[in-house]
Amino acid sequence: MVTIIKKKQNKLDIAKKFSKAIMQKGVDTHKYCGVIKLSKDPLIIQKELRDEWE
């Protein structure tokens, strides 16, 4: 979501926009818990991906 703030807006208008953005329903991330089964430790995978550039 994008909130556009213009220079001429006062603090009250900005606060209203942010409170409106926060109140909107987000994504349910709990349904993705445990979906990916990894064969290696995530830290080892990350180090391997970083070393690919060398």
Backbone as CSV, one residue per row, in Angstrom:
resi,resn,N_x,N_y,N_z,CA_x,CA_y,CA_z,C_x,C_y,C_z
1,MET,0.831,-1.166,0.000,0.000,0.000,0.000,0.881,1.236,0.000
2,VAL,0.447,2.252,-0.686,1.192,3.494,-0.791,0.351,4.624,-0.206
3,THR,0.970,5.442,0.623,0.312,6.618,1.177,1.035,7.846,0.649
4,ILE,0.324,8.692,-0.048,0.918,9.886,-0.637,0.723,11.056,0.319
5,ILE,1.841,11.695,0.667,1.817,12.856,1.547,2.365,14.042,0.765
6,LYS,1.586,15.089,0.717,2.017,16.292,0.015,2.602,17.282,1.007
7,LYS,3.440,18.183,0.515,4.113,19.141,1.384,3.141,20.035,2.143
8,LYS,2.036,20.393,1.555,1.122,21.360,2.151,0.138,20.743,3.151
9,GLN,0.190,19.452,3.383,-0.728,18.811,4.321,-0.274,19.059,5.753
10,ASN,-1.250,19.233,6.638,-0.896,19.435,8.039,-0.747,18.086,8.749
11,LYS,-0.280,18.141,9.988,0.008,16.914,10.732,-1.244,16.085,10.998
12,LEU,-2.371,16.734,11.189,-3.613,16.014,11.465,-4.049,15.172,10.260
13,ASP,-3.951,15.749,9.068,-4.303,14.998,7.854,-3.372,13.807,7.647
14,ILE,-2.097,14.018,7.902,-1.115,12.933,7.750,-1.413,11.823,8.752
15,ALA,-1.725,12.184,9.987,-2.036,11.183,11.016,-3.274,10.391,10.635
16,LYS,-4.279,11.048,10.058,-5.489,10.342,9.627,-5.177,9.329,8.539
17,LYS,-4.325,9.725,7.586,-3.969,8.801,6.506,-3.249,7.572,7.047
18,PHE,-2.318,7.786,7.971,-1.578,6.659,8.520,-2.460,5.760,9.373
19,SER,-3.366,6.338,10.141,-4.252,5.495,10.951,-5.188,4.689,10.064
20,LYS,-5.609,5.266,8.950,-6.452,4.542,8.001,-5.674,3.382,7.377
21,ALA,-4.403,3.628,7.044,-3.577,2.587,6.433,-3.319,1.448,7.417
22,ILE,-3.139,1.773,8.682,-2.852,0.751,9.687,-4.084,-0.095,9.964
23,MET,-5.251,0.501,9.919,-6.487,-0.208,10.243,-6.902,-1.213,9.168
24,GLN,-6.369,-1.088,7.957,-6.755,-2.022,6.908,-6.213,-3.406,7.219
25,LYS,-6.964,-4.411,6.794,-6.593,-5.787,7.078,-5.331,-6.155,6.304
26,GLY,-4.410,-6.795,6.974,-3.154,-7.213,6.370,-3.228,-8.638,5.859
27,VAL,-2.089,-9.198,5.575,-1.969,-10.557,5.056,-1.824,-11.524,6.226
28,ASP,-2.514,-12.645,6.145,-2.404,-13.669,7.177,-1.170,-14.514,6.896
29,THR,-0.076,-14.217,7.585,1.179,-14.925,7.343,1.252,-16.264,8.063
30,HIS,0.370,-16.494,9.026,0.414,-17.755,9.776,0.057,-18.960,8.907
31,LYS,-0.658,-18.742,7.818,-1.011,-19.879,6.971,0.195,-20.408,6.191
32,TYR,1.297,-19.643,6.165,2.501,-20.074,5.461,3.550,-20.680,6.382
33,CYS,3.300,-20.729,7.670,4.259,-21.286,8.624,4.455,-22.783,8.371
34,GLY,5.700,-23.193,8.232,6.021,-24.597,8.054,5.764,-25.135,6.663
35,VAL,5.489,-24.284,5.687,5.193,-24.743,4.331,6.458,-25.205,3.616
36,ILE,7.557,-24.475,3.812,8.809,-24.806,3.125,9.613,-25.771,3.990
37,LYS,9.987,-26.871,3.403,10.826,-27.855,4.086,12.238,-27.732,3.513
38,LEU,13.187,-27.330,4.342,14.565,-27.129,3.901,15.419,-28.332,4.267
39,SER,16.349,-28.653,3.374,17.248,-29.769,3.645,18.507,-29.299,4.373
40,LYS,18.785,-27.988,4.329,19.968,-27.420,4.981,19.529,-26.312,5.939
41,ASP,20.481,-25.891,6.738,20.266,-24.761,7.633,20.124,-23.485,6.798
42,PRO,19.138,-22.635,7.077,18.939,-21.416,6.292,20.164,-20.508,6.253
43,LEU,20.949,-20.466,7.326,22.139,-19.628,7.346,23.191,-20.135,6.362
44,ILE,23.320,-21.445,6.249,24.258,-22.031,5.294,23.819,-21.732,3.864
45,ILE,22.529,-21.829,3.596,21.998,-21.507,2.263,22.284,-20.053,1.926
46,GLN,22.080,-19.164,2.877,22.315,-17.743,2.651,23.789,-17.476,2.343
47,LYS,24.696,-18.098,3.082,26.127,-17.913,2.829,26.521,-18.437,1.452
48,GLU,25.953,-19.564,1.036,26.242,-20.114,-0.288,25.770,-19.168,-1.389
49,LEU,24.592,-18.595,-1.214,24.081,-17.662,-2.225,24.928,-16.397,-2.299
50,ARG,25.434,-15.938,-1.179,26.296,-14.756,-1.191,27.648,-15.051,-1.845
51,ASP,28.140,-16.276,-1.675,29.436,-16.631,-2.243,29.372,-16.918,-3.736
52,GLU,28.190,-16.988,-4.327,28.082,-17.256,-5.770,28.711,-16.142,-6.607
53,TRP,28.765,-14.951,-6.062,29.269,-13.804,-6.829,30.788,-13.788,-6.922
54,GLU,31.459,-14.545,-6.124,32.930,-14.539,-6.126,33.500,-15.460,-7.152
